[in-house]
Amino acid sequence: MNIRLTAHLYFKGSGKKKTVTWIEDNPRLQQKEKDSDKVVREIPLTADEVKQEYHRLFTKHKNEGKSITLEIRLYTSLI
């Protein structure tokens, strides 16, 4: 399942808005063994769960005064 997300980011001071859209391909939550990196199981996430997690993350960064860095990679393909 692919989930398309869009975030509207506003720059401090100028208030200018930039819109970023991306695709989450088959989002899953990984449950790992205690004190280990071994994955015990993967739990598929719904579109609402993915949206809520990004909303939580962006809100946390905003409230803590942290910056958000976006790395943009452009891919092209020949058809």
N, C-alpha and C positions, 0 to 999 in steps of 0.2 A: 504494500500500500504506500503510495506517495502522498505526502501532505505539503501543500503550498502555503507558505507563511509570508506575511507582509508586515513590516515594522516601519512606523513613521518616526524618524529620529529628528529631534530639534536641537540646534546648536545654541549653547549658552550665549547670552549677550545679543547676538543678532536675531535669534528666533527663527532663522532659516530652517526649512524642513527638507529633509532628504528621505526618500522612500527606498527601502531595501526589500526585495522579494527573493525568497529562496525555497528550495525543495528539500524536505526531509524524506529520505528514501527508507522505507520500512523501519520506522523508529521503534526501538526496544529499550527496555530498562534491564540492565544486567544485575542479577543478584549473585554476589560473590561469597566464597567461604570466608569465615572470620579469620583475620590475620593472613590472608592470602589473596592473590590476584586471580585465582582459579574461579571461572564462571560456573555457578551451579545451575542456573537457568536464566533464560531470557523471557521477559514478559512483554508482549506487544502492547504498544500504547495507542490509544484512540487519538483522533485529531484534537478533541477538546483537552485531553491530558497534555499533549505536546504544547498546545497554545497556552495552557495554564502554567506550564513549567517555564516557558520563555517569558511570559508576563511576570512571573515571580522573580526570575533572574534579572530582568531589566529594571524592575521596581527596586529590588535590593541594591543594585549598583547605583541607581539614582539617589536613593535615600542615604546611602553611605558616601555619596560624593565621588564615587569611582568613575573613571572614564571607561568607555566602551571602544575597543579597537576593532575595526572591520578589515579583513584581508579580502580583497576582491581578486578573483581569478576568472579570467574570461576564457572560455573554451569555444573553439569553432570546429565544425566537422564538414567534410565534403560530402555532398549527396550525389 
